Amino acid sequence: MEETIDARGLACPGPVVLAKKALEGSARVKVLVDNETAVENLRRLALRNACGFAVEGGEGGCWEIVITREGPLAEAPAEASPETRGTKAPRAAGPTVIVFAHDRMGGGDDTLGDILLRAFVHTLLEVKPRPDVVVCYNGGVRLAVEGAQTAADLRALAEGGTEILVCGTCLNYYGLTEKLAVGRVSNMYEIAETLTAAGRIVRP
Amino acid sequence: MTTKGGHVVFLFPSVSHALKAEKILKEAGVTHKLIPVPRHISSDCGVCLRVEAPLRDEVVARLRGRVTWEGEAPLEGS
C-alpha cells in the first residue's frame, strides 16, 4: 500500500511528522517537498528507521521522495541515545562540571542565545549521566535567581544530585544576592578548585 | 516543577513564531515552557512550546489569529 503526501510549503518539522505518521500505516510512502532541508531530514528519518530511501527531482525546487519500510517502525531512533552515548564515551577521571559563564548560549544574537540556553538547561535533565556540578558565574548567575525560566530545571538537577554552585561575588555585583532561587552561594576558592579538579568541563 | 500528567507541545513553522507565541502566553499569564522539539517528534529542528494538557484550549484561544502553528502533539511525563 502506497501513500502520497504533499508536504510542499511545510517547514520543518512538518514533512517529517507527516511522513512518520504515514509510515505507521503504509510500507511505502511518497513525499513531495520543496526544500533541501526537508530532503535531508527525511533521509535521516529513513536512516534511523532502517527504511529504504530514494529521491528524484530537484528541478524547479521540487523533490519526490520514496521511503520504503521492511519491518515495523523502530521504537527509538537508531542514532545513539543519551544512555548509550554516556556509556560509550570514555569516562574522565574526575567530576563532569558544567559552567554557565553567561546567561546566553553562543554569540551572535541575544534573543536566540536566550532560547538556546533555556533549551540546553532543559535538555540537561535528559542527558545521562547527569553532570556532577554546575557552576554559575558572571552573567550565568541570572539562571539561578527568582523569575529565571531556567531556575525550575536547575532545581530539578539539584534534586537529582547535581551540585549547583553560584558565585557570591557575582550575585552581589548584580544585586541578586537576595534573589537566589536554586543552588548554593559559593566563592572563588571553591569555584577554582572545582574547575581544576574536573574531569570534564562543559561550557555551553 | 515536574507535573504529573500529560503536556501538549505546540509546533511552529519557525523559531520566530515560537517566540511570538511565547510572548503572547507570557503577557496572558499562561504557564508554559519553551523546550527543544522532543526527539520522538523530530530531532532535526527547533523549539516548541510545552503547556500542561488542561491549558491546551486556552492556549489555542490565545494564539488563534495572532500566530500560526503547525501542529500539536501530546507529551507524556516531564
Interface residues (C-beta under 8 A of the other chain):
Chain A: L10 A11 C12 P13 G14 V16 V17 T37 N41 R44 A76 P77 E79 T111 L112 I115 R118 A119 H122 T123 L125 Q149 A152 D153 R155 A156
Chain B: M1 T2 L11 P13 S14 V15 A18 L19 K33 L34 I35 P36 V37 R39 H40 I41 S42 S43 D44 C45 G46 V47 E70 G71 A73 S78
